[in-house]
């Protein structure tokens, strides 16, 4: 029922060579067709990780995802200044181009895009998001959401929110959709991390993907552990 993809990525994050983020992508199959509703992208040599989610008619999902992520990447690459400035410019470009693309479509009713961008700038974690996508942080036996739970509205109706968080060596981060990260799954991950604080990010995203598959959900998830030096 699901196609599972692993993305081998060479990344230079946190100011030096580090292991790439662990990612897991589950694309739902209906008959012989894969429906790509969520997607993942790594940018700026691994310093920026993007999770996207399409809303509305299934026939538009791939179109919406490609439009939003390509425009975000172009906006981020074109901007100068701080990490936050570049992320915001990417989001504005994604919103502008996405809205322009769907305005002429007959099937545009309900079409929207959720987009979560996670950027690293030294010890600072920048999270810019809109839609039902969240980032979680595990530190010293506490698992919490970074910032506040996002609205379910996408970029055409909702407003992007920004959070800046100081990260510490050993912190574990993961991101996915609110639909996938149920209370039961978060409890399961909390217990696993309490038992093994060195739990590999690969196992975190595998657990998220397995939970999504068991509940009939497509899912894009990522996880990364902050290294001892960055």
FIKOLTOR-328014 format. One record per residue: residue in three letters; x, y, z of N, C-alpha, C in turn; residue number from 1. Coordinates in nm, 3 decimals. Atoms other than C-alpha are relative to their C-alpha. Layout:
// residues N
rovo/n_east/n_north/n_up/ca_east/ca_north/ca_up/c_east/c_north/c_up/lodren
ALA/X/Y/Z/X/Y/Z/X/Y/Z/NUM
...
//
This chain:
// residues 230
rovo/n_east/n_north/n_up/ca_east/ca_north/ca_up/c_east/c_north/c_up/lodren
UNK/0.081/-0.121/0.000/0.000/0.000/0.000/0.085/0.126/0.000/1
UNK/-0.083/-0.119/-0.012/0.293/0.233/0.058/0.134/-0.023/-0.067/2
UNK/-0.137/0.001/0.049/0.614/0.315/-0.117/0.085/0.075/0.102/3
UNK/-0.088/-0.062/-0.099/0.898/0.392/0.122/0.129/0.037/-0.068/4
UNK/-0.121/-0.046/0.064/1.191/0.600/0.007/0.097/0.051/0.105/5
UNK/-0.108/-0.054/-0.083/1.523/0.674/0.174/0.085/0.090/-0.088/6
UNK/-0.077/-0.094/0.078/1.719/0.975/0.059/0.144/0.002/0.051/7
UNK/-0.139/-0.014/-0.041/2.099/0.935/0.076/0.047/0.141/-0.033/8
UNK/-0.036/-0.141/0.023/2.223/1.292/0.120/0.134/0.028/0.065/9
UNK/-0.124/-0.049/-0.058/2.570/1.432/0.169/-0.023/0.142/0.045/10
UNK/0.029/-0.133/-0.054/2.532/1.732/0.397/0.117/0.052/0.080/11
UNK/-0.094/-0.068/-0.086/2.766/1.982/0.554/-0.083/0.097/0.083/12
UNK/0.086/-0.081/-0.086/2.563/2.117/0.842/0.073/0.036/0.127/13
UNK/-0.053/-0.042/-0.128/2.637/2.297/1.167/0.145/0.047/-0.011/14
UNK/-0.133/-0.056/0.015/2.956/2.445/1.023/0.107/-0.102/-0.034/15
UNK/-0.101/0.099/0.033/3.131/2.118/0.940/-0.065/-0.128/-0.048/16
UNK/0.056/0.124/0.050/3.091/1.770/0.794/-0.072/-0.076/0.111/17
UNK/0.079/0.073/-0.098/2.816/1.587/0.980/-0.084/-0.102/-0.075/18
UNK/0.090/0.096/0.061/2.591/1.295/0.919/-0.125/0.070/-0.046/19
UNK/0.119/-0.062/0.055/2.297/1.388/0.701/-0.122/-0.033/0.086/20
UNK/0.124/0.032/-0.072/1.947/1.407/0.852/-0.057/-0.133/-0.047/21
UNK/0.073/0.123/0.037/1.753/1.082/0.858/-0.138/0.039/-0.049/22
UNK/0.129/-0.035/0.058/1.444/1.100/0.641/-0.077/-0.126/-0.038/23
UNK/0.086/0.112/0.037/1.150/0.874/0.564/-0.121/0.058/-0.073/24
UNK/0.109/-0.051/0.082/0.893/0.931/0.291/-0.093/-0.115/-0.039/25
UNK/0.100/0.102/0.032/0.575/0.726/0.257/-0.102/0.059/-0.094/26
UNK/0.094/-0.049/0.101/0.372/0.779/-0.058/-0.112/-0.100/-0.016/27
UNK/0.115/0.089/0.004/0.025/0.633/-0.053/-0.029/-0.048/-0.142/28
UNK/0.037/0.057/0.130/-0.074/0.401/-0.335/-0.150/-0.024/-0.004/29
UNK/0.141/0.031/0.027/-0.426/0.388/-0.476/-0.001/-0.073/-0.133/30
UNK/-0.012/0.081/0.121/-0.444/0.106/-0.726/0.147/-0.009/-0.038/31
UNK/-0.137/0.004/0.048/-0.130/0.132/-0.936/0.063/0.139/0.002/32
UNK/-0.047/-0.138/0.002/-0.084/0.504/-0.875/0.049/0.044/0.137/33
UNK/-0.051/-0.057/-0.124/0.130/0.668/-0.609/-0.051/0.143/0.014/34
UNK/0.045/-0.135/-0.028/-0.021/0.978/-0.453/0.102/0.068/0.090/35
UNK/-0.103/-0.071/-0.074/0.252/1.214/-0.342/-0.063/0.121/0.069/36
UNK/0.064/-0.109/-0.072/0.084/1.426/-0.077/0.098/0.078/0.088/37
UNK/-0.101/-0.066/-0.081/0.389/1.506/0.137/0.136/-0.024/-0.063/38
UNK/-0.132/0.016/0.060/0.750/1.558/0.041/0.106/0.062/0.090/39
UNK/-0.115/-0.048/-0.075/1.097/1.639/0.173/0.102/0.060/-0.095/40
UNK/-0.108/-0.058/0.079/1.378/1.858/0.047/0.108/0.052/0.094/41
UNK/-0.113/-0.055/-0.073/1.725/1.946/0.176/0.064/0.107/-0.087/42
UNK/-0.054/-0.114/0.073/1.878/2.281/0.078/0.123/0.055/0.071/43
UNK/-0.115/-0.070/-0.057/2.191/2.487/0.133/0.095/-0.098/0.069/44
UNK/-0.095/0.100/-0.050/2.418/2.184/0.180/-0.044/-0.061/0.133/45
UNK/0.053/0.066/-0.118/2.190/2.040/0.448/-0.033/0.092/0.115/46
UNK/0.031/-0.093/-0.110/2.153/2.354/0.660/-0.149/0.026/0.011/47
UNK/0.144/-0.023/0.001/1.785/2.382/0.562/-0.072/-0.126/-0.043/48
UNK/0.081/0.118/0.030/1.531/2.099/0.568/-0.145/0.044/-0.012/49
UNK/0.136/-0.044/0.028/1.182/2.142/0.425/-0.093/-0.121/-0.010/50
UNK/0.107/0.098/0.011/0.872/1.931/0.477/-0.121/0.072/-0.059/51
UNK/0.116/-0.063/0.064/0.574/2.010/0.252/-0.117/-0.097/-0.004/52
UNK/0.123/0.079/-0.003/0.214/1.892/0.250/-0.104/0.067/-0.089/53
UNK/0.103/-0.053/0.090/-0.048/1.937/-0.023/-0.139/-0.022/0.058/54
UNK/0.139/0.007/-0.044/-0.412/2.008/0.062/-0.091/0.018/-0.120/55
UNK/0.096/-0.018/0.109/-0.717/1.985/-0.161/-0.008/-0.121/-0.091/56
UNK/0.023/0.112/0.093/-0.788/1.771/-0.470/0.126/-0.083/-0.022/57
UNK/-0.118/0.086/0.017/-0.552/1.471/-0.496/0.072/0.017/-0.133/58
UNK/-0.064/-0.015/0.131/-0.491/1.535/-0.865/0.098/0.116/-0.004/59
UNK/-0.088/-0.117/-0.003/-0.318/1.862/-0.771/0.116/-0.016/0.098/60
UNK/-0.099/0.011/-0.106/-0.099/1.729/-0.491/0.143/0.018/-0.051/61
UNK/-0.138/-0.007/0.050/0.222/1.676/-0.691/0.030/0.138/-0.058/62
UNK/-0.016/-0.133/0.060/0.171/2.003/-0.879/0.023/0.104/0.108/63
UNK/-0.013/-0.096/-0.109/0.127/2.198/-0.555/0.134/-0.015/0.071/64
UNK/-0.127/0.023/-0.069/0.428/2.037/-0.387/0.118/0.052/-0.080/65
UNK/-0.111/-0.044/0.084/0.662/2.099/-0.679/0.005/0.152/-0.011/66
UNK/0.006/-0.146/0.012/0.546/2.459/-0.719/0.052/0.067/0.126/67
UNK/-0.037/-0.064/-0.127/0.588/2.545/-0.352/0.148/-0.020/0.032/68
UNK/-0.138/0.028/-0.039/0.923/2.376/-0.294/0.098/0.067/-0.096/69
UNK/-0.089/-0.066/0.097/1.082/2.505/-0.617/0.005/0.151/0.025/70
UNK/0.004/-0.143/-0.023/0.968/2.861/-0.543/0.069/0.034/0.133/71
UNK/-0.068/-0.024/-0.128/1.085/2.837/-0.181/0.152/-0.007/-0.019/72
UNK/-0.144/0.015/0.022/1.427/2.714/-0.293/0.056/0.122/-0.075/73
UNK/-0.047/-0.116/0.077/1.459/2.994/-0.551/0.004/0.126/0.087/74
UNK/0.004/-0.117/-0.086/1.355/3.256/-0.296/0.109/-0.002/0.106/75
UNK/-0.105/0.014/-0.100/1.591/3.124/-0.031/0.138/0.026/-0.060/76
UNK/-0.131/-0.016/0.065/1.886/3.105/-0.272/0.025/0.144/-0.044/77
UNK/-0.016/-0.136/0.053/1.822/3.456/-0.409/0.019/0.105/0.110/78
UNK/-0.002/-0.099/-0.108/1.798/3.629/-0.070/0.139/0.010/0.061/79
UNK/-0.124/-0.023/-0.074/2.091/3.778/0.118/-0.036/0.038/0.143/80
UNK/0.024/-0.037/-0.139/2.124/3.829/0.490/-0.001/-0.121/0.091/81
UNK/0.002/0.104/-0.102/2.049/3.615/0.793/-0.080/-0.122/-0.045/82
UNK/0.078/0.121/0.028/1.905/3.265/0.795/-0.149/0.032/0.001/83
UNK/0.143/-0.031/-0.012/1.569/3.403/0.909/-0.049/0.083/-0.118/84
UNK/0.036/-0.081/0.116/1.565/3.663/0.630/-0.017/-0.087/-0.124/85
UNK/0.005/0.086/0.118/1.633/3.397/0.369/-0.119/-0.097/0.006/86
UNK/0.116/0.089/-0.015/1.371/3.158/0.508/-0.130/0.075/-0.029/87
UNK/0.121/-0.079/0.022/1.108/3.433/0.510/-0.017/0.034/-0.148/88
UNK/0.010/-0.032/0.143/1.189/3.530/0.152/-0.042/-0.124/-0.078/89
UNK/0.042/0.124/0.064/1.158/3.167/0.048/-0.149/-0.026/0.019/90
UNK/0.142/0.021/-0.026/0.816/3.143/0.213/-0.087/0.097/-0.080/91
UNK/0.077/-0.098/0.079/0.694/3.463/0.046/-0.005/-0.041/-0.146/92
UNK/-0.003/0.043/0.140/0.804/3.333/-0.294/-0.087/-0.123/-0.022/93
UNK/0.083/0.120/0.013/0.638/2.997/-0.235/-0.148/0.036/0.001/94
UNK/0.140/-0.041/-0.009/0.312/3.165/-0.136/-0.043/0.073/-0.126/95
UNK/0.033/-0.079/0.119/0.319/3.410/-0.428/-0.015/-0.089/-0.124/96
UNK/0.003/0.083/0.121/0.399/3.154/-0.696/-0.108/-0.108/0.010/97
UNK/0.104/0.101/-0.017/0.169/2.890/-0.550/-0.138/0.056/-0.027/98
UNK/0.131/-0.063/0.022/-0.127/3.128/-0.544/-0.020/0.034/-0.147/99
UNK/0.010/-0.035/0.142/-0.053/3.248/-0.898/-0.028/-0.123/-0.086/100
UNK/0.017/0.122/0.079/-0.038/2.890/-1.026/-0.141/-0.056/0.011/101
UNK/0.131/0.065/-0.016/-0.372/2.777/-0.882/-0.116/0.091/-0.038/102
UNK/0.112/-0.092/0.027/-0.576/3.090/-0.959/-0.074/-0.032/-0.129/103
UNK/0.064/0.029/0.127/-0.645/2.975/-1.313/-0.051/-0.142/-0.013/104
UNK/0.041/0.140/0.008/-0.730/2.614/-1.227/-0.146/-0.018/0.039/105
UNK/0.140/0.027/-0.031/-1.085/2.483/-1.229/-0.015/-0.077/0.131/106
UNK/0.009/0.084/-0.119/-1.008/2.241/-0.945/0.063/0.064/0.123/107
UNK/-0.078/-0.063/-0.107/-0.854/2.498/-0.715/-0.071/0.005/0.136/108
UNK/0.072/-0.008/-0.126/-1.127/2.482/-0.449/0.066/-0.089/0.107/109
UNK/-0.062/0.072/-0.110/-0.961/2.382/-0.122/0.148/-0.026/-0.016/110
UNK/-0.142/0.027/0.023/-0.614/2.366/-0.277/0.085/0.094/0.085/111
UNK/-0.089/-0.080/-0.084/-0.342/2.484/-0.041/0.125/-0.083/0.027/112
UNK/-0.128/0.066/-0.025/0.007/2.396/0.078/0.046/0.032/0.141/113
UNK/-0.069/-0.019/-0.127/0.158/2.343/0.420/0.149/-0.014/-0.024/114
UNK/-0.145/0.006/0.021/0.531/2.408/0.440/0.071/0.032/0.130/115
UNK/-0.079/-0.016/-0.121/0.776/2.371/0.727/0.147/0.003/-0.039/116
UNK/-0.143/-0.014/0.028/1.134/2.497/0.694/0.076/0.003/0.132/117
UNK/-0.084/0.009/-0.119/1.395/2.405/0.956/0.141/0.037/-0.042/118
UNK/-0.132/-0.048/0.038/1.721/2.599/0.931/0.095/0.005/0.117/119
UNK/-0.103/-0.003/-0.104/2.044/2.566/1.128/0.102/0.109/-0.030/120
UNK/-0.101/-0.104/0.010/2.275/2.860/1.189/0.082/-0.004/0.128/121
UNK/-0.075/0.022/-0.122/2.538/2.752/1.440/-0.089/-0.065/0.104/122
UNK/0.084/0.058/-0.105/2.362/2.685/1.772/-0.146/0.043/-0.007/123
UNK/0.137/-0.050/0.011/2.043/2.855/1.652/-0.080/-0.084/-0.099/124
UNK/0.094/0.073/0.084/1.753/2.654/1.514/-0.112/0.095/-0.038/125
UNK/0.107/-0.087/0.049/1.512/2.855/1.298/-0.110/-0.088/-0.060/126
UNK/0.114/0.076/0.051/1.167/2.710/1.234/-0.103/0.098/-0.054/127
UNK/0.100/-0.083/0.066/0.933/2.878/0.987/-0.102/-0.093/-0.062/128
UNK/0.097/0.095/0.049/0.607/2.703/0.917/-0.140/0.055/-0.013/129
UNK/0.142/-0.027/0.016/0.249/2.721/0.800/-0.066/-0.132/-0.038/130
UNK/0.065/0.127/0.025/0.003/2.432/0.798/0.022/-0.096/0.116/131
UNK/0.002/0.098/-0.109/-0.033/2.120/1.011/0.128/-0.084/0.003/132
UNK/-0.131/0.064/-0.005/0.339/2.040/1.035/0.075/0.058/0.120/133
UNK/-0.065/-0.046/-0.123/0.546/2.057/1.354/0.138/-0.061/0.016/134
UNK/-0.132/0.048/-0.038/0.898/2.015/1.491/-0.002/-0.031/0.149/135
UNK/-0.007/0.042/-0.141/0.966/1.831/1.818/0.147/-0.009/0.042/136
UNK/-0.135/0.002/-0.058/1.272/1.852/2.045/0.001/-0.091/0.122/137
UNK/-0.021/0.083/-0.119/1.392/1.586/2.289/0.131/0.042/0.063/138
UNK/-0.119/-0.044/-0.074/1.632/1.710/2.555/-0.018/-0.035/0.148/139
UNK/0.000/0.034/-0.143/1.712/1.572/2.901/-0.134/-0.058/0.047/140
UNK/0.121/0.076/-0.033/1.415/1.333/2.912/-0.128/0.082/-0.012/141
UNK/0.122/-0.077/0.028/1.167/1.596/2.794/-0.019/0.010/-0.150/142
UNK/0.037/-0.011/0.141/0.991/1.581/2.458/-0.105/0.110/-0.011/143
UNK/0.094/-0.112/0.014/0.819/1.901/2.351/0.000/0.050/-0.143/144
UNK/0.011/-0.063/0.130/0.701/2.082/2.045/0.083/0.128/0.000/145
UNK/-0.075/-0.126/0.012/0.920/2.368/1.922/-0.098/0.110/-0.037/146
UNK/0.099/-0.105/0.021/0.705/2.679/1.953/-0.138/-0.050/0.040/147
UNK/0.137/0.041/-0.025/0.329/2.629/1.944/-0.051/-0.085/-0.115/148
UNK/0.057/0.085/0.106/0.120/2.379/1.750/-0.053/0.088/-0.112/149
UNK/0.036/-0.082/0.116/0.068/2.512/1.400/-0.148/-0.014/-0.034/150
UNK/0.137/0.005/0.051/-0.269/2.594/1.246/-0.008/-0.099/-0.114/151
UNK/0.018/0.094/0.111/-0.414/2.347/0.998/-0.011/0.070/-0.135/152
UNK/0.014/-0.073/0.126/-0.453/2.623/0.737/0.135/0.011/-0.071/153
UNK/-0.120/-0.010/0.080/-0.202/2.632/0.453/0.039/0.143/-0.027/154
UNK/-0.058/-0.132/0.023/-0.007/2.924/0.314/-0.093/0.099/-0.070/155
UNK/0.090/-0.093/0.067/-0.294/3.069/0.110/-0.102/0.061/0.094/156
UNK/0.098/-0.050/-0.097/-0.519/3.117/0.414/0.063/0.033/0.135/157
UNK/-0.062/-0.018/-0.131/-0.291/3.096/0.716/0.120/0.092/-0.006/158
UNK/-0.119/-0.082/-0.013/0.005/3.296/0.838/0.115/-0.084/0.054/159
UNK/-0.117/0.074/-0.046/0.352/3.153/0.878/0.045/0.051/0.136/160
UNK/-0.052/-0.036/-0.131/0.494/3.149/1.229/0.150/-0.033/0.005/161
UNK/-0.145/0.014/-0.010/0.861/3.178/1.325/0.040/-0.026/0.144/162
UNK/-0.055/0.030/-0.132/1.046/3.028/1.620/0.152/-0.013/-0.013/163
UNK/-0.145/0.017/-0.007/1.415/3.056/1.709/0.032/-0.070/0.132/164
UNK/-0.031/0.083/-0.117/1.549/2.794/1.950/0.150/-0.024/0.006/165
UNK/-0.141/0.034/-0.020/1.897/2.745/2.094/0.011/-0.151/0.017/166
UNK/-0.016/0.145/-0.011/2.007/2.385/2.042/0.129/-0.032/0.074/167
UNK/-0.114/0.046/-0.078/2.254/2.186/2.252/0.050/-0.133/-0.055/168
UNK/-0.051/0.132/0.041/2.482/1.892/2.172/-0.081/-0.113/0.063/169
UNK/0.079/0.112/-0.049/2.286/1.569/2.204/-0.149/0.015/-0.019/170
UNK/0.143/-0.019/0.027/1.946/1.725/2.131/-0.041/-0.085/-0.120/171
UNK/0.055/0.071/0.115/1.728/1.517/1.902/-0.124/0.074/-0.048/172
UNK/0.113/-0.069/0.062/1.485/1.683/1.663/-0.067/-0.092/-0.100/173
UNK/0.069/0.067/0.109/1.218/1.536/1.444/-0.120/0.083/-0.042/174
UNK/0.112/-0.077/0.055/0.945/1.679/1.223/-0.086/-0.089/-0.087/175
UNK/0.095/0.070/0.086/0.634/1.545/1.054/-0.134/0.071/0.013/176
UNK/0.132/-0.063/-0.004/0.265/1.620/1.015/-0.071/-0.028/0.132/177
UNK/0.078/0.019/-0.122/0.022/1.661/1.303/-0.085/-0.127/-0.008/178
UNK/0.081/0.120/0.015/-0.191/1.380/1.162/0.078/-0.125/0.037/179
UNK/-0.084/0.116/-0.029/0.099/1.138/1.195/0.044/-0.001/0.146/180
UNK/-0.055/-0.008/-0.136/0.235/1.262/1.530/-0.112/0.005/0.104/181
UNK/0.109/0.013/-0.097/-0.054/1.143/1.744/0.057/-0.004/0.141/182
UNK/-0.044/0.009/-0.140/-0.040/1.147/2.124/0.060/-0.137/0.029/183
UNK/-0.051/0.136/-0.023/0.012/0.769/2.118/0.140/-0.016/-0.057/184
UNK/-0.132/0.011/0.060/0.310/0.796/1.882/0.102/0.082/0.080/185
UNK/-0.092/-0.083/-0.077/0.467/1.081/2.079/0.036/-0.068/0.133/186
UNK/-0.029/0.073/-0.124/0.435/0.874/2.398/0.096/-0.115/-0.028/187
UNK/-0.088/0.112/0.037/0.595/0.577/2.224/0.144/0.049/-0.021/188
UNK/-0.134/-0.054/0.024/0.888/0.793/2.110/0.063/0.049/0.129/189
UNK/-0.051/-0.045/-0.130/0.924/0.949/2.456/0.057/-0.118/0.079/190
UNK/-0.044/0.119/-0.074/0.950/0.604/2.616/0.129/-0.056/-0.061/191
UNK/-0.118/0.054/0.068/1.201/0.485/2.354/0.123/0.087/0.025/192
UNK/-0.112/-0.092/-0.021/1.419/0.795/2.396/0.045/0.002/0.146/193
UNK/-0.037/0.008/-0.141/1.406/0.777/2.776/0.083/-0.126/0.027/194
UNK/-0.071/0.127/-0.018/1.523/0.417/2.753/0.138/0.005/-0.063/195
UNK/-0.127/-0.009/0.073/1.800/0.499/2.504/0.015/0.141/-0.053/196
UNK/-0.016/-0.140/0.041/1.901/0.865/2.485/0.082/0.013/-0.128/197
UNK/-0.077/-0.002/0.124/2.131/0.776/2.199/-0.074/-0.064/-0.116/198
UNK/0.079/0.063/0.106/1.847/0.634/1.989/0.028/0.067/-0.135/199
UNK/-0.036/-0.061/0.128/1.949/0.686/1.625/-0.120/0.067/-0.068/200
UNK/0.108/-0.064/0.075/1.743/0.930/1.416/-0.066/-0.092/-0.102/201
UNK/0.057/0.097/0.094/1.698/0.646/1.164/-0.117/-0.076/0.063/202
UNK/0.106/0.075/-0.068/1.491/0.459/1.422/-0.121/0.088/0.033/203
UNK/0.110/-0.093/-0.026/1.286/0.768/1.504/-0.089/0.014/-0.123/204
UNK/0.082/-0.017/0.121/1.176/0.824/1.144/-0.064/-0.131/-0.043/205
UNK/0.060/0.129/0.032/1.119/0.451/1.097/-0.127/-0.022/0.083/206
UNK/0.118/0.015/-0.086/0.879/0.454/1.394/-0.113/0.090/-0.047/207
UNK/0.102/-0.093/0.052/0.697/0.759/1.252/-0.063/-0.058/-0.127/208
UNK/0.051/0.057/0.124/0.667/0.595/0.911/-0.087/-0.122/0.023/209
UNK/0.078/0.120/-0.028/0.544/0.266/1.054/-0.136/0.036/0.060/210
UNK/0.127/-0.044/-0.059/0.279/0.447/1.260/-0.093/0.056/-0.108/211
UNK/0.080/-0.056/0.109/0.163/0.636/0.951/-0.059/-0.111/-0.086/212
UNK/0.047/0.109/0.084/0.138/0.317/0.745/-0.110/-0.079/0.068/213
UNK/0.100/0.077/-0.073/-0.057/0.139/1.017/-0.135/0.071/0.005/214
UNK/0.125/-0.077/-0.007/-0.315/0.420/1.017/-0.047/0.048/-0.137/215
UNK/0.042/-0.036/0.134/-0.339/0.456/0.641/0.034/0.141/-0.041/216
UNK/-0.040/-0.138/0.030/-0.152/0.787/0.621/0.129/0.001/-0.080/217
UNK/-0.128/-0.029/0.063/0.111/0.902/0.378/0.075/0.095/0.092/218
UNK/-0.075/-0.083/-0.095/0.395/1.077/0.563/0.139/0.032/-0.052/219
UNK/-0.138/-0.041/0.020/0.717/1.271/0.524/0.054/0.040/0.137/220
UNK/-0.056/-0.032/-0.130/0.938/1.285/0.831/0.152/0.007/-0.008/221
UNK/-0.145/-0.012/-0.007/1.292/1.381/0.922/0.042/0.007/0.145/222
UNK/-0.053/-0.007/-0.136/1.511/1.359/1.229/0.150/0.023/-0.008/223
UNK/-0.143/-0.029/-0.005/1.857/1.482/1.325/0.041/0.013/0.145/224
UNK/-0.054/-0.019/-0.134/2.073/1.468/1.636/0.111/0.105/-0.009/225
UNK/-0.100/-0.107/-0.001/2.281/1.775/1.721/0.133/-0.058/0.045/226
UNK/-0.131/0.060/-0.032/2.650/1.678/1.721/0.067/0.067/0.119/227
UNK/-0.071/-0.051/-0.116/2.898/1.735/2.001/0.064/0.135/-0.026/228
UNK/-0.056/-0.131/0.036/3.053/2.027/1.815/-0.063/0.047/-0.130/229
UNK/0.063/-0.054/0.121/2.893/2.257/1.559/0.028/0.148/-0.010/230
//
